[in-house]
Amino acid sequence: MSTDKITILLNWSANAYHAPLYLAQKLGYFQDEGISVAILEPSDPSDVTELIGSGRIDMGCKAMIHTIAAKARGFNVTSVGTILDEPFTGIVYLKSQNKITTDFTSLRGKRIGYVGEFGKIIIDELTSHHGMTPADYTAVRVGMNVADAIKRGTIDAGVGLENIQQVDLEHWSEANGRPASDVGMLRIDELADLGCCCFCSVLMIANDEFAAKNPHKVKAVLKALRKAMDLVRADPDKAWEMYVEVKPVLGDAVNRKMFERSLPYFSATLENVQRDWTKVTGYSKRLGVVDASFVQNMTNEFLPENSQREIKANEVKAAAVAKAINSIPAVTAEAGGR
């Protein structure tokens, strides 16, 4: 970029889980690190990786699976940290309508909304995983309006997050005399036998050329973000009050509930978790999004020192636990295992 201001593009319109970024700006944490940041909202979330990969934007937020797919398509982006770890993601629906149940095949003949093209790729793969074909449902691209489309009845179900779209629908259901429990979710990680919801973990990504030329700026962004994240985790009530001062449009009950439901997912260290990247890379290969030669586009080298220390400590602890477990002798019948 031709300006000294670092541009950060959100993956979505500003919502509950973007609070640490806005608080880092409001509280002067970016300024303390000697940088100036402009936080931007996309008109179309599908454009984010292209804008960053082309160098028109320096950094931004994006889900893990989209970050992997972007690199496979030639966009020069790398994940430099994680904001939100493993938010529950799935196909949300209203139990009282359209006869959808916990059985995936109940979606046969239904209209399913999705955000961008990879949402459809995931649903198409799930249909084959459950004895159906893409012809057995109607795909409807609704962008950022999954919950609204369900409310209007233009789709029967749609791909969303437990802490965002599901909360929105629960609030709407209660306002219309139905219990929050009327909202159901078919979790994609369970449907796909994936083992984690990490494919929708929200990452901080950077343009590769920008990061290579400005490593100190990337480190400064993450150091300020980590400081704001610590505040959110330590005092969420205070953090939310300050966030609403920045974004008054979010100052209602439903957005507050979204924030509360996001708290368990905020990353303590901003770490790119290798276990998650391994699983999602494998899932991406299964979806046909990347080929067998794909090299993971993530790094933890820009994380602040306190994050690095915590990650190392966690690795040492995990290794010690594994060693202790492996040292336990097997129980045999002779040893009293009858």
C-alpha positions, -999 to 999 in steps of 0.1 A, spaced: 0 0 0 12 35 -7 1 48 27 18 44 61 -15 33 76 -19 -4 78 -52 -16 63 -71 -45 80 -101 -59 62 -127 -78 83 -142 -110 70 -177 -98 77 -195 -67 88 -183 -57 123 -197 -81 149 -191 -95 184 -159 -114 176 -142 -84 161 -142 -66 194 -104 -71 201 -95 -53 169 -116 -23 176 -105 -22 212 -69 -22 202 -76 8 181 -99 26 207 -74 21 236 -44 32 216 -27 -2 216 -18 1 179 -5 36 185 16 23 215 33 0 190 41 28 166 16 19 139 -16 35 125 -44 11 115 -75 14 94 -101 -13 100 -124 -18 70 -156 -38 65 -161 -57 32 -191 -52 9 -188 -89 0 -169 -113 23 -160 -134 -8 -136 -106 -19 -114 -105 12 -87 -130 3 -84 -116 -32 -80 -81 -20 -54 -91 5 -37 -115 -18 -34 -89 -45 -18 -64 -22 -46 -39 -23 -51 -46 15 -23 -54 39 -40 -77 65 -74 -90 74 -96 -117 89 -107 -149 73 -118 -184 81 -92 -212 80 -107 -231 51 -110 -200 30 -74 -190 38 -62 -224 26 -83 -222 -6 -70 -187 -13 -34 -199 -13 -43 -228 -35 -58 -204 -60 -27 -183 -62 -35 -155 -37 -4 -147 -17 -19 -148 18 -6 -164 50 -22 -168 84 -2 -150 111 -25 -157 140 -59 -168 152 -87 -147 167 -114 -172 172 -108 -209 178 -132 -236 166 -166 -219 167 -194 -244 162 -204 -243 126 -233 -260 109 -266 -259 91 -291 -239 112 -328 -244 109 -361 -240 128 -374 -272 142 -410 -261 140 -408 -256 103 -400 -276 72 -397 -310 90 -359 -308 93 -345 -331 120 -311 -342 133 -310 -366 104 -290 -350 75 -312 -367 49 -342 -346 62 -326 -318 41 -336 -336 9 -357 -313 -12 -349 -283 10 -334 -249 1 -301 -244 19 -284 -210 21 -247 -205 20 -224 -175 22 -198 -181 -6 -188 -208 -30 -170 -230 -4 -201 -232 16 -217 -250 -14 -187 -272 -19 -190 -283 18 -227 -290 15 -222 -309 -18 -196 -331 -2 -218 -338 28 -246 -349 5 -224 -376 -10 -212 -385 26 -248 -392 36 -261 -410 5 -275 -380 -14 -263 -359 -43 -262 -321 -48 -293 -325 -70 -312 -335 -38 -313 -300 -25 -315 -264 -38 -285 -243 -31 -292 -206 -25 -263 -181 -21 -274 -155 4 -241 -139 14 -241 -124 49 -279 -128 53 -284 -164 63 -304 -158 94 -325 -131 77 -332 -155 47 -345 -181 72 -367 -155 89 -382 -144 55 -387 -180 45 -366 -177 13 -345 -207 25 -353 -236 48 -319 -238 64 -285 -222 61 -248 -225 70 -240 -204 101 -220 -201 133 -234 -210 168 -223 -177 182 -237 -155 154 -265 -168 132 -278 -193 157 -280 -166 184 -298 -143 159 -324 -169 152 -328 -178 189 -335 -142 197 -360 -139 168 -378 -171 178 -383 -158 214 -396 -125 201 -421 -145 181 -434 -166 210 -413 -197 204 -385 -210 226 -348 -205 217 -346 -243 216 -367 -242 184 -334 -234 166 -314 -264 157 -280 -270 141 -266 -299 122 -229 -295 130 -206 -299 100 -177 -313 120 -199 -341 132 -216 -347 98 -182 -348 81 -165 -369 108 -139 -340 109 -132 -341 147 -132 -303 152 -149 -271 141 -115 -256 132 -122 -251 95 -142 -220 105 -116 -207 130 -112 -169 123 -76 -160 114 -55 -129 110 -40 -132 76 -15 -110 58 -4 -103 23 29 -122 18 48 -93 3 36 -69 30 47 -93 58 81 -100 42 88 -62 38 72 -52 71 77 -79 97 78 -53 125 44 -40 115 28 -75 115 44 -81 149 31 -48 162 -5 -55 150 -4 -89 168 11 -75 199 -16 -49 202 -43 -74 193 -30 -98 220 -32 -70 246 -68 -63 236 -76 -100 236 -63 -103 272 -87 -75 282 -117 -91 266 -109 -124 283 -102 -108 317 -130 -83 319 -156 -91 292 -183 -67 306 -159 -37 305 -147 -48 270 -182 -49 257 -191 -15 270 -161 0 254 -168 -18 221 -203 -5 219 -189 30 224 -171 24 191 -199 5 174 -232 18 189 -252 -2 163 -242 -33 182 -255 -21 215 -286 -43 217 -295 -76 235 -289 -99 205 -254 -86 198 -245 -88 235 -256 -124 235 -234 -130 204 -205 -115 223 -211 -137 253 -214 -168 231 -181 -159 214 -161 -156 247 -152 -194 249 -137 -192 214 -114 -162 217 -78 -174 213 -57 -171 245 -24 -169 226 -34 -161 189 -16 -193 180 -21 -211 146 -27 -245 161 -9 -272 141 -34 -299 150 -62 -278 135 -42 -269 104 -34 -306 98 -71 -316 101 -84 -288 79 -57 -293 53 -68 -329 51 -104 -319 49 -96 -294 21 -79 -322 1 -110 -343 6 -132 -315 -7 -109 -310 -37 -100 -275 -27 -63 -282 -26 -41 -310 -41 -18 -334 -24 12 -311 -28 -3 -282 -8 20 -265 17 3 -250 47 2 -212 46 5 -203 83 32 -192 107 35 -183 144 68 -163 139 51 -129 142 33 -137 175 43 -116 206 68 -130 230 42 -138 257 23 -159 232 55 -177 221 63 -185 257 28 -198 264 28 -220 233 61 -235 242 49 -241 278 18 -259 265 39 -280 241 62 -290 270 32 -298 292 15 -319 264 47 -338 258 51 -345 296 15 -358 298 20 -380 267 52 -394 282 35 -401 315 6 -419 298 29 -440 276 49 -450 307 19 -466 324 23 -504 321 -4 -522 303 -29 -539 326 -29 -577 321 -51 -604 336 -22 -615 357 -18 -580 371 -54 -580 383 -71 -569 351 -98 -597 353 
